[in-house]
Structures are given as C-alpha cells and as structure tokens.
C-alpha cells in the first residue's frame, strides 16, 4: 500500500503571518479606526452586570467541611485550596497561600482564514466578570471542559467544532501552555490555531482582524484579553537570525535552572494556611499584600449561561512585567528570567526580566532590575500598555507591560544567575512547546508577534 506523506512543516506559514502582521489600518472586514464603534455596539447589545457579594450569597459554592476548600457542588469548574511552598532561595523562602486548582484542560483556540490573500483571525467580544471594562477580545473559543461539555447546562460554545472536528480545518499548532503559576496549581490549556477550509459563518459578537490590526489594538489598554495574547505568542514566525547563545546553549541553561532549584509544594486544606484570615466577604492577609479571594454575582447576556455566582482572586495592586532589551551583535535580545512559581508543573519557566507588584516587595530587597525598569525615562521605553489577566478567575488583575531599552551598565551581557539573553526568535520557538515560557512573557511575545512593538528603534 502506498501512502501519501505530508510535509512536516508549512514552510510558507511564517511568510503568511508576516504578511498579515504588515496589514494594518484595515482588513477585509473592518477598519481599525472603526473597531471602537463596533465594540461599543456589542456592549450596548447585551446586558452586563457584576457585583461583589458575600460568600454566603454564592449559589452552588461552599466551604467544604473539614478542609475549608471553596468548591462547587458539581465537583467541577475549579476549587480554591491551600498550598504550602518551600523554595531554596530568595527573600520568601517558605509560605502558605490560597491557590486555584482547575485540573481539567480547556481550549483557547483561534480560527484563521485568508481573505484577499491575507490571513485574518476570528476573535470574539467576550464578557468576563474580572475585566474592569468587562468586554475584551477573546479567542474564537475560550472554554473550559466543564463549559464545552455543558456542566452548567447552558448554550453550546460557538465555533467549538473547528477545534474538535478535523474536517473543519487544518491544525496550525496545538500546544499545552501554563497559566499564572502564582495563582493556579498546575493549570494548562490547549492553545490552538486552526485554519478553516470552508466559509465560516460570522456571529454578531465576532470579528475578523488581520494580525497587524490586532497589533494596533495591543497598543491600547485592556482591549485584547490574556487568552488571545497567549495563543498569538505561539504563532511561528521563524528563527530571526543569529543570537548571542545557540539554541542548544539556551536549552542547556534552562535544564540547569530546572535542576538546581529545590522546590517543595504541598496541597493543604484552605482552613489550615498560616498568615491568612477569612471573613464574610474575603480570604486575605492581615498585612494587605498579594491578593484576596472574593465572590461576585454576574449577569451576561451573551454568555452560554446568562447569570451565575463565583469566587474570584483579586490582586491587591497593579503589577509590572517588563523585558529589558539590548542590541547585541546587531540583533535585538531580551533578558529572560528563569522563574520559580509554586504552581508550575516543571519548577521553572522563562518569564520577563521583571515581573512583580512592587508594593509586595516593600521592606525586603527588591528583585533584580526592578529599579532599572521603574526608573526608565520615556526615551528608553519602547512599549508600554496596561493589559488584563484572566478575567474569568481574577478580579481587576492588571499588569503594566513594558519593553525597556538598557545598556551594559544597566543589564550586562553576563547577567546575574537566573537570567539569560535570548532573541525574540528563540523565545518564539520555545513558546511552541509546553511549559517553557510563562504567561506574562507570552503576552510580551504576542505584542512582538503582532507588530505592536518595534525593536528596530533599539540602538
């Protein structure tokens, strides 16, 4: 029997993505300048309301007897549990905290299709209760397994068939990616891009945009949601040329970083964690640091279920995530940090140079390069925008994302332990594999992939 073999990779994909990234100002469906009007129209078309409530007003959620874990009556969706953590280095050597445990794997998927020879991407105006402005651009499908198997007995997830039926399209990539390792326990989602083979019907709450148009929107605060950003980060855009360190050297450095850290993580009952207190409306620390667990009621006219209540994790302040950038041997390089986060499956993932809420570091030695980022003048800030994190689990979680140009005195070629210089191409290649690049670094990488950041201006 003779079988037809398939090419291992699509050699033209990087070129097609680059052509889409260059298509700014207008696509086949909408001009970028008209996008705000369209989004406002979707906001007016539906009823949205989010209110804080007490834990006793939660419907279907309760603190379990014996553990105090906050669970849903179905045993699905997610739970808020306790975590006991011990790490080998840093000012916070051991601690306990609440954490979200959501073992099921969801789908974050974008449908792509060519119009007039240019790839466009189908995004949704999706309401999430934790977004300060509620409505942002999500992937075509953004759903947990509980959602798309209809544990909530709601409506079908639109366009789900493009990610479950191989006849609907060609899978461009499908990779498991972590979420916030400080707030989720070993959470992962399938990040997918599927190119449709036939015409795709357009629902009113969805829009087709070029990658360049998405890049224009990524220059604005709180427009493109975290789930869209993490998928765009894995768009394969090519290797980008030479680098200070070979790919093999970078891989070896990551392996060394994963091997040298001694991290012990143990799930414990929420009722037993030290340094936290529970009242009628929150689980929080007496010193007001880090985050609190709260409850909300939600009304959303365009969701699969139009009303519900749920817990959310609320950070106590805005955070900063920044890459320091240098041109080395003529090529832009990013200073990555091998970060240990308690919820990671594999101990370490690559994060931005700086990733923290500065207020949480008051009274202790700040992390490396924080002062360099916070003290950067406008002439060194290559990119800056405020983006929301996972609005389905976090309330008003926002991070100011930056690319900051640095020199040898601020960010040496031989950086401190735990830091390394890589090119955007090397980071993009690692983002094509599971558990290498954390979600904050993937947001910054998405900004690069979509053309929101121009590193050509880095000297």
C-alpha positions as CSV (number, residue, x, y, z in Angstrom):
1,X,0.0,0.0,0.0
2,X,1.3,3.4,-1.0
3,X,0.6,6.2,1.5
4,X,0.8,9.9,0.7
5,X,3.3,11.6,3.0
6,X,2.7,15.1,4.4
7,X,5.3,17.9,4.7
8,X,6.5,18.1,8.4
9,X,6.1,21.8,8.5
10,X,4.4,24.6,6.5
11,X,7.3,26.5,5.0
12,X,5.2,29.4,3.9
13,X,3.4,29.9,7.3
14,X,5.9,32.4,8.7
15,X,5.7,34.4,5.5
16,X,1.9,34.4,5.5
17,X,1.9,35.5,9.2
18,X,4.4,38.3,8.4
19,X,2.1,39.5,5.6
20,X,-0.8,39.6,7.9
21,X,1.2,41.5,10.6
22,X,2.1,44.1,7.9
23,X,-1.6,44.6,7.1
24,X,-2.5,47.5,9.4
25,X,-5.2,50.1,9.3
26,X,-7.9,47.9,7.6
27,X,-8.7,44.3,6.9
28,X,-11.3,42.7,4.7
29,X,-13.9,43.0,7.5
30,X,-13.3,46.3,9.3
31,X,-11.1,49.4,9.5
32,X,-9.1,49.6,12.7
33,X,-10.5,53.1,13.3
34,X,-14.0,51.7,13.3
35,X,-13.3,49.0,15.8
36,X,-14.2,51.0,18.9
37,X,-17.6,51.7,17.4
38,X,-18.2,48.0,16.7
39,X,-17.1,47.0,20.3
40,X,-19.3,49.7,21.8
41,X,-22.2,48.3,19.7
42,X,-21.6,44.8,21.1
43,X,-21.5,46.3,24.6
44,X,-24.9,48.0,24.1
45,X,-26.4,44.9,22.5
46,X,-26.2,42.9,25.8
47,X,-26.8,43.4,29.5
48,X,-23.7,43.1,31.7
49,X,-23.6,43.4,35.5
50,X,-21.0,42.4,38.1
51,X,-21.5,42.9,41.9
52,X,-19.4,41.9,44.9
53,X,-21.3,39.6,47.2
54,X,-20.7,37.7,50.5
55,X,-19.6,34.1,50.4
56,X,-23.0,33.1,51.9
57,X,-24.6,34.5,48.7
58,X,-22.8,32.2,46.4
59,X,-25.1,29.8,44.6
60,X,-23.6,26.3,44.3
61,X,-20.3,27.2,46.0
62,X,-19.4,26.4,49.6
63,X,-16.5,26.0,52.0
64,X,-16.2,22.2,52.4
65,X,-16.5,20.8,55.9
66,X,-13.2,19.5,57.2
67,X,-10.9,21.4,54.8
68,X,-12.5,24.8,54.2
69,X,-11.7,24.4,50.5
70,X,-14.1,26.5,48.4
71,X,-15.8,24.1,46.0
72,X,-18.7,23.8,43.5
73,X,-21.5,21.4,44.3
74,X,-20.8,19.5,41.0
75,X,-17.2,18.9,41.9
76,X,-16.3,20.6,38.5
77,X,-15.1,24.1,37.4
78,X,-12.4,24.8,40.0
79,X,-11.6,24.8,43.7
80,X,-9.8,27.3,45.9
81,X,-7.4,25.3,48.1
82,X,-4.4,25.9,50.3
83,X,-0.8,25.4,49.2
84,X,2.4,25.1,51.3
85,X,5.6,26.1,49.5
86,X,9.3,25.9,50.3
87,X,11.9,27.2,47.9
88,X,15.7,27.2,48.1
89,X,16.5,30.9,47.6
90,X,15.0,34.4,47.7
91,X,13.6,36.6,50.4
92,X,10.4,34.5,50.6
93,X,11.9,31.1,51.4
94,X,8.6,29.5,52.5
95,X,5.0,30.5,52.7
96,X,1.4,29.3,52.5
97,X,-1.4,30.7,50.3
98,X,-4.7,30.0,48.7
99,X,-4.5,28.7,45.1
100,X,-6.9,27.9,42.3
101,X,-6.9,24.2,41.3
102,X,-8.5,23.5,38.0
103,X,-7.2,20.2,36.7
104,X,-9.3,20.0,33.6
105,X,-7.6,21.2,30.3
106,X,-9.6,23.9,28.4
107,X,-9.4,25.1,24.8
108,X,-8.1,28.5,23.8
109,X,-8.4,28.4,20.0
110,X,-8.4,30.9,17.2
111,X,-9.8,30.2,13.7
112,X,-7.8,31.7,10.8
113,X,-8.9,32.2,7.2
114,X,-7.4,34.0,4.2
115,X,-9.3,37.0,2.7
116,X,-7.8,38.6,-0.4
117,X,-4.6,36.6,0.2
118,X,-4.1,37.8,3.8
119,X,-4.7,35.7,6.9
120,X,-7.4,37.1,9.2
121,X,-8.2,35.8,12.7
122,X,-11.7,35.3,14.2
123,X,-11.9,37.0,17.6
124,X,-14.9,37.4,20.0
125,X,-16.1,40.4,22.0
126,X,-16.4,38.4,25.2
127,X,-17.6,39.5,28.7
128,X,-15.5,38.3,31.6
129,X,-16.5,39.3,35.2
130,X,-13.0,40.2,36.3
131,X,-12.2,42.6,33.5
132,X,-12.5,46.2,34.6
133,X,-14.1,47.2,31.3
134,X,-15.9,43.7,31.1
135,X,-15.8,43.3,27.3
136,X,-12.5,42.4,25.6
137,X,-11.3,40.5,22.5
138,X,-11.1,36.8,23.3
139,X,-10.1,33.8,21.1
140,X,-12.7,32.3,18.8
141,X,-13.2,29.6,21.5
142,X,-12.2,30.2,25.1
143,X,-13.8,27.4,27.2
144,X,-13.0,25.0,30.0
145,X,-14.0,21.4,29.6
146,X,-16.9,22.0,32.1
147,X,-18.1,24.8,29.8
148,X,-18.0,22.9,26.5
149,X,-19.4,19.7,28.0
150,X,-22.2,21.9,29.4
151,X,-21.9,21.1,33.1
152,X,-23.6,24.4,33.6
153,X,-26.5,23.3,31.2
154,X,-26.0,26.4,29.1
155,X,-25.9,27.0,25.4
156,X,-23.4,25.4,23.0
157,X,-19.9,27.0,22.7
158,X,-19.9,28.7,19.3
159,X,-17.3,27.5,16.8
160,X,-16.2,24.7,19.0
161,X,-16.5,22.3,16.1
162,X,-13.5,23.9,14.4
163,X,-11.3,22.5,17.3
164,X,-12.9,19.1,17.7
165,X,-13.7,18.1,14.0
166,X,-10.6,17.6,11.9
167,X,-12.7,18.1,8.7
168,X,-13.4,21.7,9.6
169,X,-9.8,22.9,9.3
170,X,-6.1,22.4,9.3
171,X,-4.4,22.5,12.7
172,X,-1.5,25.0,12.5
173,X,-0.4,24.4,16.1
174,X,-1.8,22.8,19.3
175,X,0.3,23.2,22.4
176,X,-0.3,23.0,26.1
177,X,0.6,26.2,27.9
178,X,0.6,27.0,31.6
179,X,-1.3,29.9,33.2
180,X,-0.3,32.1,36.2
181,X,1.9,29.9,38.3
182,X,1.5,32.0,41.4
183,X,-2.3,31.7,41.4
184,X,-3.1,28.4,39.6
185,X,-1.9,25.0,40.6
186,X,-0.5,23.2,37.5
187,X,-3.2,24.7,35.2
188,X,-2.8,24.2,31.5
189,X,-4.9,25.0,28.4
190,X,-4.6,23.8,24.8
191,X,-3.5,26.9,22.8
192,X,-4.6,26.3,19.2
193,X,-4.6,27.9,15.8
194,X,-6.8,26.2,13.1
195,X,-7.1,27.4,9.5
196,X,-10.6,26.9,8.2
197,X,-11.0,25.1,4.9
198,X,-14.5,26.4,4.0
199,X,-16.5,29.5,4.6
200,X,-17.0,30.4,8.2
201,X,-20.4,31.9,9.2
202,X,-19.9,35.1,11.2
203,X,-21.8,35.6,14.5
204,X,-22.6,39.2,15.6
205,X,-20.2,39.1,18.5
206,X,-17.2,38.0,16.4
207,X,-14.9,39.9,14.1
208,X,-12.2,39.1,11.5
209,X,-8.9,41.0,12.1
210,X,-5.5,40.8,10.5
211,X,-2.5,40.2,12.8
212,X,-1.4,43.8,12.1
213,X,-4.8,45.1,13.3
214,X,-4.5,43.0,16.5
215,X,-1.1,44.6,16.9
216,X,-2.6,48.0,16.7
217,X,-5.2,47.1,19.4
218,X,-2.4,45.7,21.6
219,X,-1.0,49.2,21.8
220,X,-4.2,50.2,23.7
221,X,-5.0,49.4,27.3
222,X,-7.3,46.5,28.1
223,X,-8.6,45.6,24.6
224,X,-7.1,42.2,23.7
225,X,-7.6,39.7,26.5
226,X,-5.0,37.4,28.0
227,X,-6.3,34.2,26.3
228,X,-5.9,35.8,22.9
229,X,-2.5,37.0,23.7
230,X,-1.2,33.6,24.8
231,X,-2.4,32.0,21.6
232,X,-0.8,34.7,19.4
233,X,2.5,34.2,21.3
234,X,2.8,30.8,19.8
235,X,2.4,32.0,16.2
236,X,5.5,30.5,14.5
237,X,7.3,33.5,12.9
238,X,10.7,32.0,12.1
239,X,14.1,31.9,13.9
240,X,15.0,35.6,13.4
241,X,18.7,35.0,12.7
242,X,21.9,34.8,14.8
243,X,22.0,35.0,18.6
244,X,24.4,35.5,21.5
245,X,23.8,32.0,22.6
246,X,23.0,29.0,20.4
247,X,19.6,27.2,20.8
248,X,21.4,24.2,22.4
249,X,23.1,26.5,24.9
250,X,19.8,28.1,25.9
251,X,18.2,24.7,26.2
252,X,21.0,23.6,28.4
253,X,20.8,26.7,30.6
254,X,17.0,26.1,31.1
255,X,17.8,22.5,32.1
256,X,20.4,23.6,34.6
257,X,17.9,26.1,36.1
258,X,15.3,23.5,36.5
259,X,17.8,21.1,38.1
260,X,19.3,23.5,40.6
261,X,16.1,24.7,42.3
262,X,14.9,22.7,45.3
263,X,11.1,23.4,45.4
264,X,8.6,21.6,47.7
265,X,4.9,22.2,47.1
266,X,2.1,20.5,49.1
267,X,-1.6,20.9,48.7
268,X,-3.2,21.6,52.2
269,X,-6.7,22.5,53.4
270,X,-7.6,26.1,52.9
271,X,-8.6,26.3,56.6
272,X,-5.1,25.5,57.8
273,X,-2.9,28.0,55.9
274,X,-0.8,30.4,58.0
275,X,-1.0,34.1,57.6
276,X,-4.4,34.3,56.1
277,X,-7.8,35.1,57.5
278,X,-11.4,34.6,56.4
279,X,-14.4,36.8,57.0
280,X,-17.8,37.1,55.3
281,X,-16.5,38.6,52.1
282,X,-12.9,37.6,51.6
283,X,-9.9,35.4,52.4
284,X,-7.0,37.7,52.8
285,X,-3.7,38.6,54.6
286,X,-3.8,40.9,57.6
287,X,-1.0,43.0,56.0
288,X,-3.0,43.5,52.8
289,X,-0.3,42.1,50.5
290,X,-0.5,39.9,47.4
291,X,-4.2,39.1,46.8
292,X,-7.5,38.1,48.4
293,X,-10.3,35.7,47.4
294,X,-13.7,37.3,47.0
295,X,-17.1,36.5,45.5
296,X,-19.2,38.1,42.8
297,X,-22.6,37.7,41.1
298,X,-22.6,38.0,37.3
299,X,-25.2,38.8,34.6
300,X,-24.0,38.5,31.0
301,X,-26.5,38.4,28.1
302,X,-24.1,36.9,25.5
303,X,-22.6,34.1,27.6
304,X,-23.5,30.4,27.4
305,X,-25.1,30.9,30.9
306,X,-26.6,34.4,31.4
307,X,-26.3,34.6,35.2
308,X,-24.2,32.9,37.9
309,X,-22.1,33.5,41.0
310,X,-18.5,32.5,41.6
311,X,-15.3,33.2,43.6
312,X,-12.5,35.3,42.1
313,X,-9.0,36.0,43.1
314,X,-8.3,39.8,43.4
315,X,-4.7,41.1,43.5
316,X,-4.1,43.9,45.9
317,X,-2.4,46.2,43.4
318,X,-1.3,46.5,39.8
319,X,1.9,44.6,38.7
320,X,4.7,45.3,36.3
321,X,6.1,42.9,33.7
322,X,9.0,44.1,31.5
323,X,11.7,42.9,29.2
324,X,15.0,44.7,29.2
325,X,16.2,44.9,25.6
326,X,19.6,45.3,24.1
327,X,21.0,45.1,20.6
328,X,23.8,42.6,20.7
329,X,25.9,41.9,17.5
330,X,23.3,43.8,15.6
331,X,20.3,41.7,16.8
332,X,17.8,42.7,19.5
333,X,18.0,40.4,22.6
334,X,15.6,40.1,25.5
335,X,16.8,39.4,29.1
336,X,14.7,36.5,30.3
337,X,14.4,35.3,33.9
338,X,14.1,31.6,34.9
339,X,11.2,32.0,37.3
340,X,10.2,29.6,40.0
341,X,6.4,29.8,40.7
342,X,4.7,27.4,43.1
343,X,2.0,26.3,40.6
344,X,4.3,25.4,37.7
345,X,4.3,21.8,36.6
346,X,8.1,21.8,35.8
347,X,9.5,24.1,38.5
348,X,10.8,26.9,36.2
349,X,9.5,28.7,33.2
350,X,11.0,31.7,31.4
351,X,9.5,35.0,32.4
352,X,10.1,38.7,31.8
353,X,13.2,40.4,33.2
354,X,10.9,41.9,35.9
355,X,7.5,40.5,37.0
356,X,6.1,41.7,40.3
357,X,3.8,44.0,42.2
358,X,6.4,46.5,43.6
359,X,4.3,47.1,46.7
360,X,4.7,43.4,47.7
361,X,8.4,44.0,48.0
362,X,8.3,46.8,50.5
363,X,10.7,46.2,53.4
364,X,12.7,43.5,51.5
365,X,15.4,43.6,48.9
366,X,13.7,44.2,45.5
367,X,14.1,41.7,42.7
368,X,17.0,42.4,40.2
369,X,16.4,45.1,37.6
370,X,13.2,46.4,39.2
371,X,14.7,49.8,39.8
372,X,16.0,49.9,36.2
373,X,12.5,49.4,34.9
374,X,10.7,51.7,37.2
375,X,13.3,54.4,36.7
376,X,13.4,54.3,32.9
377,X,12.8,57.6,31.2
378,X,10.4,57.8,28.2
379,X,13.3,57.7,25.8
380,X,14.1,54.2,26.9
381,X,10.5,52.8,27.0
382,X,10.0,51.0,23.6
383,X,6.5,49.8,24.5
384,X,4.0,50.3,27.4
385,X,0.4,49.2,27.8
386,X,-1.9,48.0,30.6
387,X,-3.4,44.6,29.9
388,X,-5.9,42.5,32.0
389,X,-5.1,39.0,33.1
390,X,-7.6,36.0,33.2
391,X,-10.9,37.8,33.7
392,X,-12.8,34.5,34.3
393,X,-10.8,33.8,37.5
394,X,-9.2,37.1,38.6
395,X,-10.9,40.4,39.5
396,X,-9.2,43.6,38.2
397,X,-5.9,41.8,37.7
398,X,-3.9,44.2,35.5
399,X,-0.3,44.3,34.6
400,X,1.6,47.2,33.0
401,X,3.7,45.6,30.3
402,X,6.9,47.2,29.0
403,X,9.9,46.8,26.8
404,X,12.7,48.9,28.1
405,X,16.0,49.6,26.4
406,X,19.1,49.0,28.5
407,X,22.9,49.3,28.2
408,X,25.8,47.4,29.7
409,X,25.7,49.3,32.9
410,X,22.1,48.5,33.5
411,X,21.9,45.0,32.1
412,X,25.3,43.4,31.5
413,X,26.0,40.8,28.8
414,X,27.0,38.4,31.7
415,X,23.8,38.8,33.8
416,X,23.2,37.5,37.4
417,X,22.3,33.9,38.0
418,X,18.8,33.0,36.8
419,X,18.9,35.5,33.8
420,X,19.9,35.0,30.2
421,X,19.9,36.8,26.9
422,X,17.8,35.3,24.1
423,X,16.5,36.7,20.8
424,X,12.8,37.1,20.2
425,X,13.1,34.2,17.6
426,X,14.5,31.9,20.2
427,X,11.7,32.8,22.7
428,X,9.1,32.3,20.0
429,X,10.5,28.9,19.2
430,X,10.3,27.9,22.9
431,X,6.7,29.1,23.0
432,X,5.9,26.4,20.5
433,X,6.4,23.8,23.3
434,X,4.7,23.3,26.6
435,X,5.9,24.8,29.9
436,X,8.8,26.8,28.6
437,X,7.5,30.4,28.5
438,X,5.2,31.8,31.2
439,X,2.0,33.6,30.5
440,X,3.4,37.1,31.3
441,X,6.3,36.6,28.9
442,X,3.9,35.2,26.3
443,X,1.9,38.5,26.5
444,X,5.0,40.5,25.7
445,X,5.9,37.9,22.9
446,X,2.4,38.3,21.5
447,X,3.0,42.1,21.2
448,X,6.1,41.4,19.2
449,X,4.5,38.8,17.0
450,X,1.6,41.1,16.1
451,X,3.8,44.1,15.4
452,X,2.7,46.2,18.4
453,X,6.4,46.6,19.4
454,X,9.1,47.9,17.1
455,X,12.5,46.7,18.2
456,X,14.2,48.3,15.2
457,X,14.3,51.5,17.3
458,X,16.6,49.8,19.9
459,X,20.1,51.2,19.3
